[in-house]
Amino acid sequence: MADTRERILETTRELWNERGFATVRVAEIAATVGISTGNLTYHFPAKRDLVKALYERAEKALLGLVREWPPETALDELPGWIRRLSQEIWRDRFLFRDTPQLAAEAPELIPRARATVVAEGRVQFQAGIEALARAGDLAIAPAELPRLVTNAWILVRYWVEYLVEARDVRDIRPHHAEELVSQYLSLLRPYLTPDAQRRLAAQHPPAR
């Protein structure tokens, strides 16, 4: 029973990631899993139940990752942490790419996301940047800190939507996640001290 439920969720995520939430019917998900539509609806009575179940899994994974930040060695671990975050977003990219359609199907998830992933994400992004400043790696005026945090959050949150809308990327691949790492680090570089610049460049050279 649990195995069938897991297969349904994994297949649904793959199909929605590849083809989009709106274009995939429940009957097609069932056929891909190799079960009847009735068997699928036994586990998930409506499409909105699939949305909620996959959102809850993604929320748990994202919050777990967000709450790991910042470590004591913030700068040294920053590229790896952003890479893991971008890979997590890529793994559930339909949630970020198809937000309007998902919100129409399960509108109750919007206030939930604002209260959890959005709120905690901003807090931890700010904590990470403040940790860099305390460690002497970042030189930033207090008045500029909120703007940097906001820009970092906007970049991460809307990266997938940017790829789709501005660059017409329909098949999002891991190298797009790696590009997000470079974009994020480019926000920080103007504020890094010379020593921090050298250490970061050794791990992640600036894109040319």
N, C-alpha and C positions, 0 to 999 in steps of 0.2 A: 504493500500500500504506500509506504513512505517512498519507495523507489519509484513508483509510478508518478507520484506527486513531483518528485525531484526531476524526473525526465521531462515532465510537462513544463516545468519552470525553465529548465535549461534550454529546451527546444524553443519555447516562446521567446526567450531572450535572444537566442541566435537569429530567429526569423525577424524579430522586430529590429534588431541591430542591423541586419543585412538589408531589409526591404522597407522598414518603416512600420510604425504602429497601425496606421490607418489602412494599409493595403493588405494586411494579413487577417484572414478570417479564422474563427475558432475551429471550424471544420478542417481547415488546412493544417492547423497546429495538431489536431488529433491525428490526422492522416500521417503527418511527419513522425509523430511519436509512435504510430502503429497501434493506436487504440481507437475505439469508437468515440463519436462526439458525445454520446451519453456517458461514457466512462470519464471523459474529460470534465463534463459539467457536473459529475458527481463530486469531483474534487474542487472545481472552481465553477460555481453556477453561472457566472456571468464574466464577460471580458474585464469588467472593472475589478473583479476579484483577482485576476491575473496581474493587473496593474498594481494593485495594493500589495500583493505578495512579493512581487519583484522589487517594488519600491522599498519595502521593509528590509529586504536583504541588502539592497544597495545602501540604505541609510545606516544600517548597522556597520557595514564595512567602512563607509566613509567616516562615520563618527569615530570608529576605532582608530583609524589612521590619523584623523585630525587631532585626536586627544593625545597622540604620541608626541606632538610638537609643542614647544621646542625642546630638544635635548640640551644637555650642557654644552656640547660641542656643536652649536647651531650651524655655523658657517660650513664646517667640514661635512656635515650630514645633509645640508640643504639640497644640493642637486639630487641626491638619492631619494630624499623625501618627496620632492616635487615630482620626480620621475614616477615614484610609486603612486602618488596621488593622480597624476595624469593617466597612468595605466588603469587605475580603478575607474576613473571617469570613462575611459575608452571601453572598458569591459561592459559598462551599462550605458553606452552612449545614446541609446534611444531615449533615455530619460531626459537627457540634456538637449537632444536634437528635436524631439517631438513633443516638447512641453505643452504647447497649446492644445493639441489633440488629447494628450493624457489628462490635462486639467479639465477638459470638457467631460471626459469619461469618469474621472474620480476627483471632483473639485475639492473634496475634504483634505486631499493630500497637500494642497498649496499652503494653507496656514500651518500645517504640521511641519512641512519642510522649512518654512520661515522660522519656526520656533526651535528647530533642532539644527539641521545642517547649516542653514544660512547664519543663524545667530552664533552658534559655536564656532563655525568656520571663521567668521570675522574676528571673534575673540582670540582664537589661536593664531590667526595670521598676525594680529597685532602683537601678541605675546612673542612670536618668533622674531619679529622685527625689533622689538624692544630688547630681546635677548642679544641680538647682534650688536645693538648699541651699547649694552652693558659690558659686553665682552671687548669693546673697543674696536670692533670690526666695521662699525657703521657710524658715520658722522652725519647726522640729520637734525635740523632744527625742529623743536617740538611742534611748531605750527604745521610743518610739512608731514609729520607722521601720519595723521588721519588720512591725508590724500594718498599717500603711498599705500596704506593698508587698503583703501577703497579701490585703487587701481589694480592692486594685486588680486583682490577678490573678484572684481569684474572680469579680469583676464581669465582666471581659472573657471569661473562659473559659466561664462559665455563663449568659451573657446570653441566648443563644438558647433554652436549656432553660427559663430563667425565663419567657420570653415564652410558650412553649408550655404549661408546667405551671401557672403562676400566673395567666396572663391569657387562656389558651385561644386564643392567636394561632396560626393554622395557615398563614396566607399572609403570610410575613415579607417586608416591603418595605423599601426604602432608608430610609424615615423612622424605622424601628426602629433602624437603625444610627446615625442622627443622634442619636437619643435616648440611645444608649450614650455618645456623646461628652459629652452634658450630665451624665449620671450619673457618668462618670469625673471630669470637672472638679469636680463637687460634692464628691468625696472630698478633692480638693486644696485647695479654697477656704478651709477653716478654718485652714489652715497658711500661706497665702500672706501676704506682707507687704503693707501698704497700696498701695505702688507696683505690686507685681505684680498685685494685685487689679484695679487700674485698667487696666493693660495688657491683662490677660486679658479683662476686661469689654468692652474696645473691640473685641476680635476675636470674642468669643463671650459675649454677654450672658447672665446667669443665667436659667434657665427660670423662668417665673412660674406 
